[in-house]
Amino acid sequence: IHGAVYVLWLVLVSVQIFLVQKGNVRLHMTLGWATAIVSAVMVPLGLIAAFVDQARQVTHPDYAPQFLALTVSGA
């Protein structure tokens, strides 16, 4: 789910850049609200995805979740 939402976010941001380059600022601003909502949804989904990954991999001896420590402490 997180991956699909992230791809949607990338598409929205790319389309917004294209719209500004073409001078369609009104549609860019309207689409900006959808991009803001998707951005807000990505934060909890990213944390959930990280915790699910940690729970699945915690029993593997070579698992090193240092990136997760940075994510949690920065929240």
N, CA, C and O atoms as a Tinker XYZ file with bonds, in Angstrom:
   300  protein
     1  N      0.844000   -1.193000    0.000000    73     2
     2  CA     0.000000    0.000000    0.000000    64     1     3
     3  C      0.882000    1.247000    0.000000    63     2     4     5
     4  O      0.639000    2.192000   -0.751000    81     3
     5  N      1.914000    1.237000    0.857000    73     3     6
     6  CA     2.793000    2.393000    0.939000    64     5     7
     7  C      3.457000    2.664000   -0.415000    63     6     8     9
     8  O      3.573000    3.816000   -0.832000    81     7
     9  N      3.886000    1.611000   -1.091000    73     7    10
    10  CA     4.518000    1.773000   -2.395000    64     9    11
    11  C      3.578000    2.377000   -3.424000    63    10    12    13
    12  O      3.983000    3.237000   -4.206000    81    11
    13  N      2.328000    1.936000   -3.432000    73    11    14
    14  CA     1.345000    2.462000   -4.381000    64    13    15
    15  C      1.053000    3.933000   -4.105000    63    14    16    17
    16  O      0.945000    4.734000   -5.033000    81    15
    17  N      0.926000    4.283000   -2.833000    73    15    18
    18  CA     0.670000    5.682000   -2.474000    64    17    19
    19  C      1.878000    6.546000   -2.835000    63    18    20    21
    20  O      1.716000    7.683000   -3.279000    81    19
    21  N      3.087000    6.014000   -2.648000    73    19    22
    22  CA     4.292000    6.759000   -2.992000    64    21    23
    23  C      4.365000    7.010000   -4.494000    63    22    24    25
    24  O      4.719000    8.109000   -4.920000    81    23
    25  N      4.032000    6.001000   -5.303000    73    23    26
    26  CA     4.034000    6.180000   -6.759000    64    25    27
    27  C      2.985000    7.217000   -7.158000    63    26    28    29
    28  O      3.241000    8.052000   -8.027000    81    27
    29  N      1.818000    7.172000   -6.538000    73    27    30
    30  CA     0.789000    8.179000   -6.796000    64    29    31
    31  C      1.310000    9.573000   -6.470000    63    30    32    33
    32  O      1.072000   10.516000   -7.225000    81    31
    33  N      2.016000    9.711000   -5.358000    73    31    34
    34  CA     2.583000   11.000000   -4.955000    64    33    35
    35  C      3.595000   11.483000   -6.000000    63    34    36    37
    36  O      3.594000   12.656000   -6.374000    81    35
    37  N      4.458000   10.575000   -6.467000    73    35    38
    38  CA     5.437000   10.946000   -7.494000    64    37    39
    39  C      4.749000   11.425000   -8.774000    63    38    40    41
    40  O      5.181000   12.403000   -9.385000    81    39
    41  N      3.687000   10.742000   -9.173000    73    39    42
    42  CA     2.948000   11.138000  -10.371000    64    41    43
    43  C      2.317000   12.510000  -10.177000    63    42    44    45
    44  O      2.394000   13.362000  -11.063000    81    43
    45  N      1.690000   12.729000   -9.013000    73    43    46
    46  CA     1.050000   14.018000   -8.744000    64    45    47
    47  C      2.056000   15.160000   -8.766000    63    46    48    49
    48  O      1.790000   16.208000   -9.354000    81    47
    49  N      3.196000   14.971000   -8.138000    73    47    50
    50  CA     4.215000   16.019000   -8.109000    64    49    51
    51  C      4.743000   16.283000   -9.519000    63    50    52    53
    52  O      4.952000   17.435000   -9.900000    81    51
    53  N      4.955000   15.227000  -10.283000    73    51    54
    54  CA     5.437000   15.397000  -11.661000    64    53    55
    55  C      4.421000   16.137000  -12.521000    63    54    56    57
    56  O      4.785000   17.017000  -13.302000    81    55
    57  N      3.156000   15.784000  -12.380000    73    55    58
    58  CA     2.100000   16.453000  -13.151000    64    57    59
    59  C      2.015000   17.921000  -12.745000    63    58    60    61
    60  O      1.793000   18.783000  -13.595000    81    59
    61  N      2.188000   18.214000  -11.469000    73    59    62
    62  CA     2.126000   19.603000  -11.028000    64    61    63
    63  C      3.258000   20.432000  -11.636000    63    62    64    65
    64  O      3.046000   21.579000  -12.029000    81    63
    65  N      4.440000   19.864000  -11.711000    73    63    66
    66  CA     5.561000   20.569000  -12.343000    64    65    67
    67  C      5.243000   20.834000  -13.810000    63    66    68    69
    68  O      5.469000   21.936000  -14.310000    81    67
    69  N      4.723000   19.830000  -14.491000    73    67    70
    70  CA     4.346000   19.975000  -15.893000    64    69    71
    71  C      3.296000   21.067000  -16.071000    63    70    72    73
    72  O      3.395000   21.875000  -16.994000    81    71
    73  N      2.295000   21.098000  -15.197000    73    71    74
    74  CA     1.231000   22.098000  -15.307000    64    73    75
    75  C      1.762000   23.513000  -15.156000    63    74    76    77
    76  O      1.329000   24.414000  -15.874000    81    75
    77  N      2.687000   23.721000  -14.240000    73    75    78
    78  CA     3.263000   25.053000  -14.059000    64    77    79
    79  C      4.088000   25.443000  -15.283000    63    78    80    81
    80  O      4.037000   26.586000  -15.737000    81    79
    81  N      4.845000   24.491000  -15.809000    73    79    82
    82  CA     5.641000   24.784000  -17.003000    64    81    83
    83  C      4.755000   25.169000  -18.193000    63    82    84    85
    84  O      5.147000   25.987000  -19.025000    81    83
    85  N      3.579000   24.584000  -18.267000    73    83    86
    86  CA     2.654000   24.879000  -19.365000    64    85    87
    87  C      1.758000   26.086000  -19.067000    63    86    88    89
    88  O      0.966000   26.486000  -19.920000    81    87
    89  N      1.872000   26.658000  -17.890000    73    87    90
    90  CA     1.115000   27.854000  -17.552000    64    89    91
    91  C     -0.273000   27.608000  -16.999000    63    90    92    93
    92  O     -1.049000   28.555000  -16.865000    81    91
    93  N     -0.612000   26.382000  -16.675000    73    91    94
    94  CA    -1.935000   26.071000  -16.130000    64    93    95
    95  C     -1.865000   26.082000  -14.597000    63    94    96    97
    96  O     -1.948000   25.038000  -13.950000    81    95
    97  N     -1.713000   27.268000  -14.042000    73    95    98
    98  CA    -1.526000   27.407000  -12.600000    64    97    99
    99  C     -2.804000   27.074000  -11.839000    63    98   100   101
   100  O     -2.740000   26.546000  -10.729000    81    99
   101  N     -3.944000   27.372000  -12.411000    73    99   102
   102  CA    -5.216000   27.087000  -11.721000    64   101   103
   103  C     -5.371000   25.589000  -11.451000    63   102   104   105
   104  O     -5.702000   25.195000  -10.333000    81   103
   105  N     -5.136000   24.752000  -12.464000    73   103   106
   106  CA    -5.231000   23.302000  -12.276000    64   105   107
   107  C     -4.129000   22.809000  -11.345000    63   106   108   109
   108  O     -4.339000   21.891000  -10.553000    81   107
   109  N     -2.952000   23.427000  -11.447000    73   107   110
   110  CA    -1.849000   23.093000  -10.549000    64   109   111
   111  C     -2.262000   23.307000   -9.082000    63   110   112   113
   112  O     -1.993000   22.462000   -8.228000    81   111
   113  N     -2.906000   24.423000   -8.804000    73   111   114
   114  CA    -3.312000   24.726000   -7.426000    64   113   115
   115  C     -4.414000   23.776000   -6.961000    63   114   116   117
   116  O     -4.424000   23.357000   -5.804000    81   115
   117  N     -5.330000   23.439000   -7.849000    73   115   118
   118  CA    -6.391000   22.488000   -7.494000    64   117   119
   119  C     -5.800000   21.116000   -7.198000    63   118   120   121
   120  O     -6.154000   20.476000   -6.208000    81   119
   121  N     -4.905000   20.677000   -8.056000    73   119   122
   122  CA    -4.258000   19.389000   -7.861000    64   121   123
   123  C     -3.357000   19.396000   -6.628000    63   122   124   125
   124  O     -3.064000   18.346000   -6.056000    81   123
   125  N     -2.927000   20.572000   -6.233000    73   123   126
   126  CA    -2.088000   20.705000   -5.043000    64   125   127
   127  C     -2.780000   20.189000   -3.787000    63   126   128   129
   128  O     -2.124000   19.642000   -2.900000    81   127
   129  N     -4.078000   20.353000   -3.702000    73   127   130
   130  CA    -4.811000   19.843000   -2.531000    64   129   131
   131  C     -4.764000   18.319000   -2.486000    63   130   132   133
   132  O     -4.593000   17.739000   -1.413000    81   131
   133  N     -4.909000   17.679000   -3.613000    73   131   134
   134  CA    -4.807000   16.214000   -3.656000    64   133   135
   135  C     -3.404000   15.774000   -3.274000    63   134   136   137
   136  O     -3.229000   14.791000   -2.554000    81   135
   137  N     -2.401000   16.504000   -3.760000    73   135   138
   138  CA    -1.014000   16.177000   -3.429000    64   137   139
   139  C     -0.763000   16.358000   -1.938000    63   138   140   141
   140  O     -0.056000   15.554000   -1.329000    81   139
   141  N     -1.324000   17.392000   -1.348000    73   139   142
   142  CA    -1.154000   17.619000    0.094000    64   141   143
   143  C     -1.799000   16.496000    0.905000    63   142   144   145
   144  O     -1.233000   16.054000    1.905000    81   143
   145  N     -2.956000   16.038000    0.491000    73   143   146
   146  CA    -3.632000   14.947000    1.199000    64   145   147
   147  C     -2.823000   13.660000    1.095000    63   146   148   149
   148  O     -2.630000   12.957000    2.087000    81   147
   149  N     -2.352000   13.355000   -0.114000    73   147   150
   150  CA    -1.545000   12.145000   -0.300000    64   149   151
   151  C     -0.257000   12.248000    0.517000    63   150   152   153
   152  O      0.196000   11.255000    1.087000    81   151
   153  N      0.335000   13.443000    0.578000    73   151   154
   154  CA     1.548000   13.645000    1.379000    64   153   155
   155  C      1.286000   13.376000    2.862000    63   154   156   157
   156  O      2.101000   12.754000    3.543000    81   155
   157  N      0.154000   13.846000    3.344000    73   155   158
   158  CA    -0.189000   13.621000    4.748000    64   157   159
   159  C     -0.440000   12.146000    5.038000    63   158   160   161
   160  O     -0.132000   11.673000    6.132000    81   159
   161  N     -0.986000   11.424000    4.089000    73   159   162
   162  CA    -1.244000    9.996000    4.265000    64   161   163
   163  C      0.068000    9.199000    4.250000    63   162   164   165
   164  O      0.171000    8.156000    4.896000    81   163
   165  N      1.057000    9.691000    3.519000    73   163   166
   166  CA     2.316000    8.961000    3.390000    64   165   167
   167  C      3.091000    8.873000    4.699000    63   166   168   169
   168  O      3.809000    7.896000    4.915000    81   167
   169  N      2.968000    9.852000    5.569000    73   167   170
   170  CA     3.734000    9.836000    6.822000    64   169   171
   171  C      3.368000    8.639000    7.690000    63   170   172   173
   172  O      4.258000    7.859000    8.030000    81   171
   173  N      2.093000    8.452000    8.069000    73   171   174
   174  CA     1.781000    7.271000    8.881000    64   173   175
   175  C      1.998000    5.961000    8.130000    63   174   176   177
   176  O      2.390000    4.962000    8.733000    81   175
   177  N      1.745000    5.954000    6.808000    73   175   178
   178  CA     1.975000    4.732000    6.050000    64   177   179
   179  C      3.456000    4.354000    6.029000    63   178   180   181
   180  O      3.794000    3.171000    6.077000    81   179
   181  N      4.324000    5.332000    5.959000    73   179   182
   182  CA     5.763000    5.065000    5.990000    64   181   183
   183  C      6.196000    4.474000    7.318000    63   182   184   185
   184  O      6.993000    3.536000    7.356000    81   183
   185  N      5.676000    5.017000    8.402000    73   183   186
   186  CA     6.005000    4.476000    9.728000    64   185   187
   187  C      5.471000    3.055000    9.890000    63   186   188   189
   188  O      6.165000    2.180000   10.408000    81   187
   189  N      4.252000    2.834000    9.451000    73   187   190
   190  CA     3.671000    1.489000    9.543000    64   189   191
   191  C      4.490000    0.503000    8.713000    63   190   192   193
   192  O      4.773000   -0.605000    9.167000    81   191
   193  N      4.868000    0.897000    7.507000    73   191   194
   194  CA     5.666000    0.010000    6.650000    64   193   195
   195  C      7.008000   -0.322000    7.309000    63   194   196   197
   196  O      7.463000   -1.464000    7.242000    81   195
   197  N      7.638000    0.660000    7.941000    73   195   198
   198  CA     8.917000    0.424000    8.611000    64   197   199
   199  C      8.756000   -0.537000    9.786000    63   198   200   201
   200  O      9.579000   -1.434000    9.972000    81   199
   201  N      7.714000   -0.355000   10.567000    73   199   202
   202  CA     7.497000   -1.238000   11.720000    64   201   203
   203  C      7.133000   -2.663000   11.280000    63   202   204   205
   204  O      7.573000   -3.633000   11.898000    81   203
   205  N      6.343000   -2.788000   10.233000    73   203   206
   206  CA     6.004000   -4.121000    9.709000    64   205   207
   207  C      7.262000   -4.809000    9.207000    63   206   208   209
   208  O      7.463000   -5.998000    9.455000    81   207
   209  N      8.116000   -4.062000    8.497000    73   207   210
   210  CA     9.370000   -4.636000    8.017000    64   209   211
   211  C     10.230000   -5.092000    9.183000    63   210   212   213
   212  O     10.806000   -6.179000    9.141000    81   211
   213  N     10.320000   -4.281000   10.210000    73   211   214
   214  CA    11.124000   -4.658000   11.374000    64   213   215
   215  C     10.556000   -5.909000   12.038000    63   214   216   217
   216  O     11.312000   -6.803000   12.418000    81   215
   217  N      9.258000   -5.981000   12.180000    73   215   218
   218  CA     8.640000   -7.149000   12.823000    64   217   219
   219  C      8.884000   -8.427000   12.014000    63   218   220   221
   220  O      9.070000   -9.498000   12.590000    81   219
   221  N      8.885000   -8.317000   10.698000    73   219   222
   222  CA     9.108000   -9.494000    9.851000    64   221   223
   223  C     10.563000   -9.944000    9.862000    63   222   224   225
   224  O     10.840000  -11.136000    9.736000    81   223
   225  N     11.491000   -9.011000   10.009000    73   223   226
   226  CA    12.905000   -9.326000    9.857000    64   225   227
   227  C     13.661000   -9.470000   11.180000    63   226   228   229
   228  O     14.839000   -9.827000   11.168000    81   227
   229  N     13.034000   -9.210000   12.287000    73   227   230
   230  CA    13.730000   -9.156000   13.572000    64   229   231
   231  C     14.393000  -10.488000   13.940000    63   230   232   233
   232  O     15.374000  -10.495000   14.683000    81   231
   233  N     13.887000  -11.592000   13.445000    73   231   234
   234  CA    14.466000  -12.891000   13.783000    64   233   235
   235  C     15.668000  -13.258000   12.914000    63   234   236   237
   236  O     16.346000  -14.246000   13.194000    81   235
   237  N     15.942000  -12.488000   11.875000    73   235   238
   238  CA    17.085000  -12.763000   11.007000    64   237   239
   239  C     18.355000  -12.187000   11.627000    63   238   240   241
   240  O     18.368000  -11.018000   12.013000    81   239
   241  N     19.420000  -12.977000   11.731000    73   239   242
   242  CA    20.632000  -12.515000   12.406000    64   241   243
   243  C     21.350000  -11.369000   11.686000    63   242   244   245
   244  O     22.083000  -10.614000   12.325000    81   243
   245  N     21.156000  -11.226000   10.385000    73   243   246
   246  CA    21.849000  -10.169000    9.651000    64   245   247
   247  C     21.005000   -8.904000    9.475000    63   246   248   249
   248  O     21.381000   -8.018000    8.707000    81   247
   249  N     19.887000   -8.809000   10.166000    73   247   250
   250  CA    19.017000   -7.646000   10.043000    64   249   251
   251  C     19.570000   -6.501000   10.875000    63   250   252   253
   252  O     19.834000   -6.670000   12.065000    81   251
   253  N     19.747000   -5.338000   10.259000    73   251   254
   254  CA    20.294000   -4.169000   10.945000    64   253   255
   255  C     19.365000   -2.974000   10.722000    63   254   256   257
   256  O     19.511000   -2.272000    9.722000    81   255
   257  N     18.422000   -2.726000   11.619000    73   255   258
   258  CA    17.422000   -1.675000   11.391000    64   257   259
   259  C     17.872000   -0.276000   11.846000    63   258   260   261
   260  O     17.081000    0.445000   12.455000    81   259
   261  N     19.108000    0.117000   11.569000    73   259   262
   262  CA    19.569000    1.432000   12.000000    64   261   263
   263  C     18.738000    2.556000   11.394000    63   262   264   265
   264  O     18.500000    3.572000   12.046000    81   263
   265  N     18.296000    2.381000   10.150000    73   263   266
   266  CA    17.498000    3.427000    9.513000    64   265   267
   267  C     16.211000    3.687000   10.300000    63   266   268   269
   268  O     15.722000    4.817000   10.337000    81   267
   269  N     15.668000    2.649000   10.923000    73   267   270
   270  CA    14.430000    2.802000   11.668000    64   269   271
   271  C     14.666000    3.635000   12.930000    63   270   272   273
   272  O     13.801000    4.414000   13.327000    81   271
   273  N     15.813000    3.477000   13.549000    73   271   274
   274  CA    16.132000    4.254000   14.734000    64   273   275
   275  C     16.170000    5.751000   14.386000    63   274   276   277
   276  O     15.732000    6.582000   15.181000    81   275
   277  N     16.679000    6.084000   13.226000    73   275   278
   278  CA    16.708000    7.476000   12.792000    64   277   279
   279  C     15.301000    7.994000   12.528000    63   278   280   281
   280  O     14.993000    9.141000   12.851000    81   279
   281  N     14.444000    7.161000   11.945000    73   279   282
   282  CA    13.086000    7.557000   11.636000    64   281   283
   283  C     12.292000    7.813000   12.917000    63   282   284   285
   284  O     11.592000    8.820000   13.025000    81   283
   285  N     12.397000    6.922000   13.865000    73   283   286
   286  CA    11.621000    7.029000   15.094000    64   285   287
   287  C     12.103000    8.209000   15.938000    63   286   288   289
   288  O     11.283000    8.952000   16.478000    81   287
   289  N     13.427000    8.394000   16.059000    73   287   290
   290  CA    13.932000    9.472000   16.891000    64   289   291
   291  C     13.646000   10.833000   16.272000    63   290   292   293
   292  O     13.549000   11.830000   16.988000    81   291
   293  N     13.512000   10.885000   14.963000    73   291   294
   294  CA    13.228000   12.165000   14.304000    64   293   295
   295  C     11.759000   12.535000   14.322000    63   294   296   297
   296  O     11.400000   13.646000   13.933000    81   295
   297  N     10.903000   11.628000   14.766000    73   295   298
   298  CA     9.459000   11.889000   14.752000    64   297   299
   299  C      9.047000   12.798000   15.873000    63   298   300
   300  O      7.866000   13.119000   16.007000    81   299
